[in-house]
């Protein structure tokens, strides 16, 4: 429950145990549950859209499994390369220390693209059509993951004096933006609605995937102004964060794909 801190205009961080329950060596955490919720929701939505394709349910399950593996592997590899490459050079085994945390959405996105491309080639499906099918499903998992970040009290925002700010455990005494919730709202809820409504009618092949890339990149770029940069990276001299630098090619690629798909004119 959210409560106002005594004699202070900001909000106290909700006292939520990151571990839901623990039985012996079995431990269920909110963070893991959120990812499971995101995957199950994506699977359910994908089945609702299956009638638009000539795929079987088994083929859809295989595609989503490949996508899930792309998220996990790409997210971890991307985090190590984009945010902790020096540590990797000092100790290559750091790549496998997943229990220490560290996932990158940009890396996960690349992982999904690679997985979708390989699976599309394997099935002789059009890669852009596969991307258009997957794109509206992704924001659900993104939003769920950001809720998990908030419950864990990680990836907090920059210091601020706005009345809806939180004092996060381990982030010092000053209130901060709840950037995880901003990301949940924009990258999760708003992006999902945009993509779901846009893809409800036949669109140029590739335009849905392009809209996802441009939309996510734009929303993430905005939220990065409220999110605390990684301590070991800080901001570049011209004021942008590492996350924003990774979003720029994502936005450009998305806009380029939209323009390409409209010019080509092939409808899904």
C-alpha positions in Angstrom: 0.0 0.0 0.0 1.3 3.5 -0.9 1.5 5.9 2.0 2.6 9.5 2.4 5.9 9.8 4.3 5.6 11.7 7.5 6.1 15.4 7.1 7.2 14.9 3.5 5.3 15.4 0.2 6.8 12.3 -1.5 5.5 8.7 -1.4 7.0 5.9 0.6 8.1 2.9 -1.3 5.5 0.1 -0.8 6.8 -2.6 1.5 6.5 -5.6 -0.8 8.6 -8.7 -0.3 10.3 -9.5 -3.7 9.8 -13.2 -2.8 6.2 -14.3 -2.9 6.8 -17.6 -1.2 9.7 -20.0 -0.5 9.4 -23.7 0.1 12.8 -25.4 0.6 15.0 -24.6 -2.3 11.9 -23.4 -4.4 11.6 -19.7 -4.4 9.0 -17.7 -6.4 9.8 -14.1 -6.9 7.5 -11.3 -8.2 10.1 -10.5 -10.9 10.0 -14.0 -12.3 6.2 -14.1 -12.0 5.9 -10.9 -14.0 7.9 -12.4 -16.8 5.7 -15.5 -16.7 2.5 -13.4 -16.8 3.9 -11.5 -19.8 4.7 -14.7 -21.7 1.3 -16.3 -20.9 -0.5 -13.2 -22.0 1.5 -13.0 -25.2 0.7 -16.6 -25.9 -3.0 -16.0 -25.3 -3.1 -13.0 -27.6 -1.1 -14.8 -30.2 -3.7 -17.6 -30.3 -6.4 -14.9 -30.7 -4.6 -13.7 -33.8 -3.8 -17.1 -35.2 -6.8 -17.1 -37.5 -5.1 -14.4 -39.6 -2.3 -16.8 -40.6 -2.1 -20.3 -42.0 0.1 -21.5 -39.1 -0.8 -24.4 -36.8 -0.9 -24.0 -33.0 2.2 -26.2 -32.8 4.1 -23.9 -35.2 3.0 -20.9 -33.2 4.2 -22.5 -29.9 7.5 -23.2 -31.6 7.8 -19.6 -32.8 7.0 -18.2 -29.3 9.5 -20.5 -27.7 12.2 -19.4 -30.1 11.2 -15.8 -29.3 11.4 -16.4 -25.6 14.9 -17.9 -26.0 15.9 -14.9 -28.1 14.7 -12.6 -25.3 16.7 -14.4 -22.6 19.9 -15.0 -24.5 19.8 -11.7 -26.3 18.9 -9.8 -23.2 21.8 -11.2 -21.2 24.4 -10.9 -24.0 23.2 -7.4 -24.8 23.5 -6.3 -21.2 27.0 -7.6 -21.0 28.1 -6.0 -24.3 26.2 -2.7 -24.0 26.6 -2.0 -20.2 29.4 -4.2 -18.8 31.8 -5.0 -21.6 34.9 -4.1 -19.5 33.8 -6.6 -16.8 33.3 -9.2 -19.5 36.8 -8.6 -20.8 38.2 -9.0 -17.3 36.2 -12.1 -16.7 34.4 -13.8 -19.7 32.6 -16.1 -17.3 30.6 -13.0 -16.1 28.4 -13.6 -19.1 27.0 -16.7 -17.4 26.5 -15.2 -14.0 22.8 -14.5 -14.5 22.1 -14.8 -10.8 23.9 -11.4 -10.4 21.2 -9.8 -12.6 21.4 -7.8 -15.7 19.2 -7.9 -18.8 19.0 -5.4 -21.7 15.9 -4.9 -23.7 17.8 -3.7 -26.7 19.8 -6.9 -26.6 16.6 -8.9 -26.1 15.0 -7.2 -29.1 18.0 -8.1 -31.2 17.7 -11.7 -29.9 14.0 -11.9 -30.9 14.7 -10.5 -34.3 17.4 -13.1 -34.9 15.2 -15.9 -33.6 12.3 -14.8 -35.7 14.5 -14.5 -38.8 16.0 -18.0 -38.3 12.6 -19.5 -37.6 11.0 -17.7 -40.6 13.7 -19.1 -42.9 13.3 -22.5 -41.4 9.6 -22.5 -42.2 9.9 -20.6 -45.4 7.8 -17.8 -44.0 8.2 -14.1 -44.8 10.4 -12.6 -42.1 8.6 -9.2 -42.1 5.2 -10.9 -41.8 6.5 -12.9 -38.7 7.8 -9.6 -37.3 4.4 -7.9 -37.8 2.7 -10.8 -36.0 5.1 -10.8 -33.0 5.4 -7.0 -32.5 2.0 -6.3 -30.8 2.7 -9.1 -28.3 5.9 -7.7 -27.0 4.6 -4.7 -25.0 2.7 -7.0 -22.7 5.9 -8.6 -21.5 7.7 -5.3 -21.4 5.0 -3.8 -19.1 5.0 -6.8 -16.8 8.8 -6.7 -16.5 8.7 -3.1 -15.5 6.2 -3.9 -12.7 8.7 -6.5 -11.6 11.5 -3.9 -11.6 9.4 -1.6 -9.5 8.6 -4.2 -6.9 12.3 -5.1 -6.7 13.1 -1.5 -6.2 15.6 -1.4 -9.1 16.2 0.7 -12.1 14.9 3.7 -10.3 14.6 7.2 -11.6 16.5 10.4 -11.1 16.1 12.6 -8.1 13.1 15.0 -8.2 10.8 17.0 -6.0 7.5 16.0 -7.7 4.8 14.9 -5.3 4.5 11.4 -6.8 8.2 10.7 -6.3 9.4 7.7 -4.2 12.3 7.1 -1.8 13.7 3.8 -3.1 15.5 1.4 -0.7 19.2 1.5 -1.5 18.9 4.7 -3.6 19.7 7.2 -0.9 17.4 9.5 1.2 16.2 11.7 -1.7 12.9 11.0 -3.6 13.2 9.8 -7.2 11.0 9.4 -10.3 9.3 6.0 -10.5 10.7 5.6 -14.0 9.8 1.9 -13.9 6.1 2.9 -13.8 6.6 5.5 -16.5 8.1 2.7 -18.7 5.2 0.4 -17.8 2.7 3.1 -18.9 4.5 4.1 -22.2 6.4 1.0 -23.3 3.8 -1.4 -22.0 0.2 -0.1 -22.0 0.3 2.8 -24.5 2.5 1.0 -27.0 0.4 -2.1 -26.8 -2.8 -0.2 -27.5 -1.2 1.6 -30.5 0.1 -1.6 -32.0 -3.0 -3.6 -31.3 -5.3 -1.0 -32.9 -3.0 -0.4 -35.8 -2.6 -4.1 -36.6 -6.4 -4.7 -36.4 -6.7 -3.9 -40.1 -4.5 -5.1 -43.0 -1.4 -3.0 -43.2 1.7 -2.8 -45.4 3.9 -5.8 -44.6 6.6 -4.7 -42.2 4.9 -1.5 -41.0 3.7 -3.0 -37.7 7.2 -4.2 -36.8 8.5 -0.8 -37.9 6.0 1.0 -35.8 7.1 -1.1 -32.8 10.7 -0.2 -33.3 10.0 3.5 -33.7 7.4 3.6 -30.9 9.5 1.7 -28.3 12.6 3.7 -29.2 10.8 7.0 -28.9 9.1 6.1 -25.6 12.3 4.7 -24.1 14.3 7.8 -25.2 11.8 10.0 -23.4 11.8 8.0 -20.2 15.6 7.9 -20.1 15.4 11.6 -19.1 13.7 10.5 -15.9 15.7 7.3 -15.3 18.9 7.2 -13.3 21.8 6.2 -15.6 23.9 3.2 -14.7 26.4 4.3 -12.1 29.4 2.9 -14.0 28.4 4.6 -17.2 26.7 7.9 -16.3 25.8 10.3 -19.1 27.8 11.0 -22.3 29.4 14.4 -22.5 26.6 15.7 -24.7 23.9 14.7 -22.1 22.5 11.4 -23.5 22.5 8.1 -21.7 23.6 4.7 -23.0 19.9 3.7 -23.3 19.2 6.8 -25.4 22.2 6.1 -27.7 20.8 2.6 -28.3 17.3 4.0 -29.0 18.5 6.3 -31.8 19.3 3.5 -34.4 16.2 1.7 -33.2 14.0 4.7 -34.1 15.7 5.2 -37.4 15.4 1.5 -38.3 11.7 1.6 -37.4 11.0 4.7 -39.5 13.0 3.3 -42.4 11.0 0.0 -42.2 7.7 1.9 -42.2 8.7 4.0 -45.3 10.0 0.8 -47.1 6.8 -1.1 -46.3 4.5 1.7 -47.5 6.5 2.2 -50.8 6.5 -1.5 -51.4 2.8 -1.6 -50.8 2.4 -5.3 -50.1 -0.6 -5.7 -47.7 -0.7 -8.4 -45.0 
